[in-house]
């Protein structure tokens, strides 16, 4: 799941080397925190949050396939 989010974010960002994804397990879910350069936050979030929402949907599907719950936080 971490690799999926990292792949999508690196392809959207103008500075792909600054993309960082950390994975933490909290209670019964996996929390992925995505950090990008300040100038790339708009591209990652998208208009009205559409890109971020699409990333969350893909993450949710991947989590269901592996039998877990996952949450994406963009910081």
FIMIDO-198659 format. One record per atom (N, C-alpha, C): residue number from 1; residue in three letters; chain; y, z, x. Coordinates in steps of 0.05 Angstrom, whole numbers, plus 5000, padded with zeros to 4 digits. Layout:
<bados>
NUM	ALA	A	Y	Z	X
...
</bados>
This chain:
<bados>
1	UNK	A	4976	5000	5017
1	UNK	A	5000	5000	5000
1	UNK	A	5025	5000	5017
2	UNK	A	5024	5015	5039
2	UNK	A	5046	5016	5057
2	UNK	A	5052	4989	5069
3	UNK	A	5031	4975	5076
3	UNK	A	5034	4948	5088
3	UNK	A	5046	4929	5069
4	UNK	A	5039	4931	5043
4	UNK	A	5049	4913	5023
4	UNK	A	5080	4916	5021
5	UNK	A	5089	4941	5018
5	UNK	A	5118	4946	5016
5	UNK	A	5133	4937	5041
6	UNK	A	5121	4943	5064
6	UNK	A	5133	4935	5090
6	UNK	A	5135	4905	5092
7	UNK	A	5114	4891	5084
7	UNK	A	5114	4861	5085
7	UNK	A	5136	4850	5067
8	UNK	A	5139	4859	5043
8	UNK	A	5159	4849	5024
8	UNK	A	5187	4855	5035
9	UNK	A	5192	4879	5044
9	UNK	A	5218	4887	5053
9	UNK	A	5226	4872	5079
10	UNK	A	5207	4868	5097
10	UNK	A	5214	4853	5122
10	UNK	A	5221	4824	5116
11	UNK	A	5209	4812	5096
11	UNK	A	5215	4784	5089
11	UNK	A	5241	4782	5074
12	UNK	A	5251	4803	5061
12	UNK	A	5276	4802	5047
12	UNK	A	5300	4809	5065
13	UNK	A	5295	4826	5085
13	UNK	A	5317	4837	5101
13	UNK	A	5327	4817	5122
14	UNK	A	5353	4819	5128
14	UNK	A	5364	4803	5150
14	UNK	A	5358	4816	5177
15	UNK	A	5353	4842	5176
15	UNK	A	5346	4857	5201
15	UNK	A	5318	4869	5197
16	UNK	A	5297	4853	5199
16	UNK	A	5270	4863	5193
16	UNK	A	5260	4885	5212
17	UNK	A	5272	4887	5236
17	UNK	A	5264	4907	5255
17	UNK	A	5273	4935	5246
18	UNK	A	5293	4937	5228
18	UNK	A	5303	4962	5219
18	UNK	A	5288	4972	5194
19	UNK	A	5268	4957	5185
19	UNK	A	5253	4966	5161
19	UNK	A	5233	4987	5170
20	UNK	A	5232	5009	5155
20	UNK	A	5214	5031	5162
20	UNK	A	5203	5042	5136
21	UNK	A	5176	5044	5135
21	UNK	A	5163	5055	5111
21	UNK	A	5147	5079	5120
22	UNK	A	5151	5102	5107
22	UNK	A	5136	5126	5112
22	UNK	A	5119	5133	5088
23	UNK	A	5096	5143	5092
23	UNK	A	5078	5150	5070
23	UNK	A	5071	5179	5071
24	UNK	A	5077	5193	5048
24	UNK	A	5071	5221	5046
24	UNK	A	5053	5225	5021
25	UNK	A	5036	5245	5022
25	UNK	A	5020	5252	4999
25	UNK	A	5031	5278	4988
26	UNK	A	5039	5277	4963
26	UNK	A	5050	5300	4949
26	UNK	A	5034	5304	4924
27	UNK	A	5021	5327	4921
27	UNK	A	5004	5334	4899
27	UNK	A	4983	5312	4894
28	UNK	A	4984	5298	4872
28	UNK	A	4964	5278	4866
28	UNK	A	4974	5249	4869
29	UNK	A	4996	5245	4884
29	UNK	A	5007	5218	4886
29	UNK	A	5016	5213	4915
30	UNK	A	5019	5187	4920
30	UNK	A	5029	5178	4946
30	UNK	A	5058	5170	4943
31	UNK	A	5075	5180	4961
31	UNK	A	5103	5174	4960
31	UNK	A	5110	5157	4984
32	UNK	A	5119	5132	4979
32	UNK	A	5128	5114	5000
32	UNK	A	5158	5114	5001
33	UNK	A	5169	5120	5025
33	UNK	A	5198	5120	5028
33	UNK	A	5205	5095	5045
34	UNK	A	5222	5079	5034
34	UNK	A	5231	5054	5048
34	UNK	A	5259	5057	5058
35	UNK	A	5262	5054	5084
35	UNK	A	5288	5055	5097
35	UNK	A	5295	5028	5108
36	UNK	A	5319	5019	5102
36	UNK	A	5328	4993	5113
36	UNK	A	5357	4997	5123
37	UNK	A	5367	4976	5137
37	UNK	A	5394	4977	5147
37	UNK	A	5413	4977	5123
38	UNK	A	5436	4989	5126
38	UNK	A	5456	4991	5104
38	UNK	A	5463	4963	5092
39	UNK	A	5465	4943	5109
39	UNK	A	5472	4917	5100
39	UNK	A	5450	4903	5084
40	UNK	A	5425	4913	5086
40	UNK	A	5403	4902	5072
40	UNK	A	5396	4916	5046
41	UNK	A	5408	4939	5041
41	UNK	A	5401	4954	5016
41	UNK	A	5406	4938	4991
42	UNK	A	5427	4922	4990
42	UNK	A	5433	4905	4967
42	UNK	A	5411	4885	4962
43	UNK	A	5400	4873	4983
43	UNK	A	5379	4853	4980
43	UNK	A	5353	4866	4971
44	UNK	A	5348	4890	4981
44	UNK	A	5323	4904	4974
44	UNK	A	5324	4913	4945
45	UNK	A	5347	4923	4936
45	UNK	A	5350	4933	4909
45	UNK	A	5353	4910	4889
46	UNK	A	5368	4889	4896
46	UNK	A	5371	4866	4880
46	UNK	A	5391	4870	4857
47	UNK	A	5396	4849	4843
47	UNK	A	5415	4851	4820
47	UNK	A	5403	4868	4798
48	UNK	A	5418	4888	4790
48	UNK	A	5410	4907	4770
48	UNK	A	5382	4919	4776
49	UNK	A	5375	4921	4802
49	UNK	A	5351	4934	4810
49	UNK	A	5325	4918	4805
50	UNK	A	5328	4892	4801
50	UNK	A	5305	4876	4793
50	UNK	A	5284	4874	4816
51	UNK	A	5294	4870	4841
51	UNK	A	5276	4868	4863
51	UNK	A	5261	4894	4868
52	UNK	A	5276	4916	4867
52	UNK	A	5264	4942	4871
52	UNK	A	5243	4948	4849
53	UNK	A	5250	4940	4825
53	UNK	A	5231	4945	4803
53	UNK	A	5206	4928	4806
54	UNK	A	5209	4903	4816
54	UNK	A	5185	4886	4820
54	UNK	A	5168	4898	4842
55	UNK	A	5180	4909	4863
55	UNK	A	5165	4922	4885
55	UNK	A	5150	4946	4874
56	UNK	A	5162	4961	4857
56	UNK	A	5149	4984	4845
56	UNK	A	5126	4976	4827
57	UNK	A	5128	4954	4813
57	UNK	A	5106	4945	4796
57	UNK	A	5083	4936	4813
58	UNK	A	5088	4921	4834
58	UNK	A	5067	4913	4853
58	UNK	A	5053	4937	4866
59	UNK	A	5069	4957	4873
59	UNK	A	5058	4981	4885
59	UNK	A	5041	4996	4864
60	UNK	A	5050	4997	4840
60	UNK	A	5034	5011	4819
60	UNK	A	5007	4997	4815
61	UNK	A	5007	4971	4815
61	UNK	A	4982	4955	4811
61	UNK	A	4964	4961	4835
62	UNK	A	4974	4960	4859
62	UNK	A	4957	4966	4883
62	UNK	A	4946	4994	4882
63	UNK	A	4962	5013	4872
63	UNK	A	4953	5041	4870
63	UNK	A	4931	5044	4850
64	UNK	A	4934	5031	4827
64	UNK	A	4913	5033	4806
64	UNK	A	4887	5021	4817
65	UNK	A	4889	4999	4831
65	UNK	A	4864	4987	4842
65	UNK	A	4850	5005	4862
66	UNK	A	4865	5022	4876
66	UNK	A	4853	5041	4895
66	UNK	A	4848	5068	4882
67	UNK	A	4855	5072	4857
67	UNK	A	4849	5096	4843
67	UNK	A	4868	5119	4848
68	UNK	A	4893	5113	4856
68	UNK	A	4913	5134	4861
68	UNK	A	4938	5128	4845
69	UNK	A	4958	5145	4849
69	UNK	A	4985	5140	4838
69	UNK	A	5004	5138	4861
70	UNK	A	5024	5120	4858
70	UNK	A	5043	5116	4880
70	UNK	A	5071	5113	4869
71	UNK	A	5090	5122	4885
71	UNK	A	5119	5121	4878
71	UNK	A	5134	5110	4902
72	UNK	A	5153	5093	4897
72	UNK	A	5170	5081	4918
72	UNK	A	5198	5092	4916
73	UNK	A	5207	5103	4938
73	UNK	A	5235	5113	4940
73	UNK	A	5249	5096	4961
74	UNK	A	5273	5087	4955
74	UNK	A	5289	5071	4974
74	UNK	A	5312	5089	4983
75	UNK	A	5312	5095	5009
75	UNK	A	5332	5113	5020
75	UNK	A	5349	5099	5040
</bados>
